[in-house]
Amino acid sequence: MNEKVLQKVINELDTNYDIHTDTLEPLHGGYENYIFGCRKSNTVVRITPPNHRSVEEIKAEIDWIHYLQQHGAPTVQVINSKQGKLVELLSVDDLNIPVAAFKWAKGQMVTGKDFSTPLF
């Protein structure tokens, strides 16, 4: 996904989520997705390139995280869009781009120096 399309998706986020798009910052660690954080609204947004995985796969993944969350597992909290969806499909330049949002999780990025038996 090129930068122009990515920027159009970002511009659409405030229509679908309670996110201050003017304060979004790219976060490191997004291997297969574009990950942005908004500290002002305590939100992390995941934008998946449209040809990376199917929409059904993404919805199943987010639904599974939501199910675990609802049943007491210590997972990141999924945020519904303004339309009540776990995954929004944003149409930009004839592409349907899946977006999911989460509450900013407490903690820190795990690095190699953190690897230990108690961690695992």
C-alpha positions as CSV (number, residue, x, y, z in Angstrom):
1,M,0.0,0.0,0.0
2,N,1.5,3.3,-1.0
3,E,1.8,6.4,1.3
4,K,-0.9,8.3,-0.6
5,V,-3.5,5.5,0.1
6,L,-2.3,5.1,3.7
7,Q,-2.7,8.8,4.3
8,K,-6.3,8.7,2.9
9,V,-7.1,5.8,5.3
10,I,-5.7,7.8,8.2
11,N,-7.8,10.7,7.2
12,E,-10.9,8.5,7.4
13,L,-10.2,7.1,10.8
14,D,-11.9,9.9,12.8
15,T,-15.1,9.3,10.8
16,N,-15.2,5.7,12.0
17,Y,-13.5,5.9,15.5
18,D,-13.1,8.4,18.3
19,I,-9.5,9.1,17.4
20,H,-7.6,12.3,17.1
21,T,-6.0,11.7,13.8
22,D,-3.9,14.8,14.0
23,T,-2.0,13.3,16.9
24,L,-1.5,9.8,15.4
25,E,2.1,8.6,15.4
26,P,3.5,5.5,13.7
27,L,4.6,2.8,16.2
28,H,7.4,0.4,15.7
29,G,6.8,-3.3,15.5
30,G,4.2,-3.4,12.7
31,Y,5.7,-6.3,10.7
32,E,2.7,-7.1,8.5
33,N,0.4,-4.1,9.3
34,Y,0.7,-0.4,9.7
35,I,0.4,0.4,13.4
36,F,-0.4,3.9,14.7
37,G,-0.9,5.2,18.2
38,C,-2.9,8.1,19.6
39,R,-2.0,8.8,23.2
40,K,-4.6,11.5,23.4
41,S,-7.4,9.0,22.9
42,N,-5.4,6.0,24.4
43,T,-5.9,4.1,21.1
44,V,-3.8,2.0,18.8
45,V,-5.0,1.5,15.2
46,R,-4.0,-1.4,13.0
47,I,-4.3,-0.9,9.2
48,T,-3.8,-4.1,7.1
49,P,-2.8,-3.9,3.5
50,P,-5.7,-5.2,1.4
51,N,-3.9,-8.0,-0.3
52,H,-2.0,-9.2,2.8
53,R,-4.8,-11.3,4.2
54,S,-8.4,-11.8,3.5
55,V,-11.0,-9.8,5.3
56,E,-12.5,-13.0,6.7
57,E,-9.1,-13.9,8.3
58,I,-8.8,-10.5,9.9
59,K,-12.3,-10.5,11.2
60,A,-11.8,-14.0,12.6
61,E,-8.6,-12.9,14.4
62,I,-10.1,-9.8,15.9
63,D,-13.3,-11.7,16.9
64,W,-11.1,-14.3,18.6
65,I,-9.2,-11.6,20.6
66,H,-12.6,-10.0,21.5
67,Y,-14.0,-13.4,22.6
68,L,-10.9,-14.0,24.8
69,Q,-11.2,-10.5,26.2
70,Q,-14.9,-11.0,27.0
71,H,-14.1,-14.2,28.9
72,G,-11.4,-12.8,31.1
73,A,-8.2,-13.6,29.2
74,P,-5.6,-10.9,29.6
75,T,-5.7,-9.6,26.0
76,V,-5.6,-6.2,24.4
77,Q,-9.0,-4.5,24.5
78,V,-10.7,-4.3,21.0
79,I,-12.6,-1.1,20.4
80,N,-15.7,-1.1,18.3
81,S,-16.0,1.5,15.6
82,K,-18.7,4.1,15.8
83,Q,-20.8,1.7,13.7
84,G,-20.3,-1.1,16.3
85,K,-17.9,-3.2,14.2
86,L,-14.8,-4.9,15.4
87,V,-13.2,-4.4,11.9
88,E,-14.1,-1.6,9.6
89,L,-13.5,-1.8,5.9
90,L,-12.5,1.6,4.6
91,S,-12.9,2.1,0.8
92,V,-10.0,4.1,-0.6
93,D,-9.1,4.3,-4.3
94,D,-11.2,1.2,-5.1
95,L,-9.5,-0.8,-2.3
96,N,-11.2,-2.2,0.8
97,I,-8.8,-1.7,3.7
98,P,-9.4,-3.5,7.0
99,V,-8.9,-1.4,10.1
100,A,-9.1,-2.5,13.8
101,A,-8.6,-0.4,16.9
102,F,-7.5,-1.3,20.4
103,K,-7.0,0.4,23.8
104,W,-3.4,1.2,24.3
105,A,-2.0,-1.7,26.4
106,K,0.1,-1.0,29.5
107,G,3.6,-2.3,29.4
108,Q,6.6,-2.1,27.2
109,M,8.0,-3.7,24.1
110,V,9.7,-7.0,24.9
111,T,13.3,-7.3,23.7
112,G,15.8,-10.0,23.7
113,K,17.2,-9.0,27.1
114,D,13.7,-9.7,28.5
115,F,13.6,-13.3,27.3
116,S,13.5,-15.6,30.4
117,T,11.7,-18.6,31.7
118,P,9.2,-16.5,33.8
119,L,8.4,-14.4,30.7
120,F,7.5,-17.5,28.7
